[in-house]
Amino acid sequence: MLKVLQEQQAKLGTATTLVADTGYCSENNVNACEVARSCL
């Protein structure tokens, strides 16, 4: 999901809020979101 957001950034602007269903909730995804926060 983060890759898609990064690809859409030029068109949609920088994401400031991320809402996802529980299917995306995992420790790895939470960590990836925290790391990407400085990359998005």
C-alpha positions in Angstrom: 0.0 0.0 0.0 2.8 2.5 0.8 4.3 1.9 -2.7 1.0 2.9 -4.3 0.8 6.0 -2.2 4.3 7.0 -3.1 3.5 6.4 -6.8 0.4 8.6 -6.5 2.1 11.4 -4.6 2.8 13.6 -7.7 -0.9 13.4 -8.7 -2.6 13.5 -5.3 -0.1 15.3 -3.1 1.5 14.2 0.1 -0.6 11.9 2.3 -1.2 13.3 5.7 -3.5 10.6 7.0 -3.7 6.9 6.3 -6.8 4.8 7.0 -6.8 1.1 6.3 -8.9 -1.9 7.3 -7.6 -4.5 9.7 -6.3 -6.6 6.8 -3.4 -4.2 6.6 -2.7 -4.2 10.3 0.5 -6.0 11.2 3.7 -5.0 13.0 5.6 -4.9 9.8 3.1 -2.6 8.2 3.0 -0.3 11.2 6.8 -0.1 11.2 6.8 0.6 7.4 4.3 3.4 7.9 6.5 4.9 10.6 9.6 4.7 8.5 7.8 6.0 5.4 6.4 9.0 7.3 9.7 10.7 6.6 9.7 9.5 3.0 6.2 10.4 1.8 
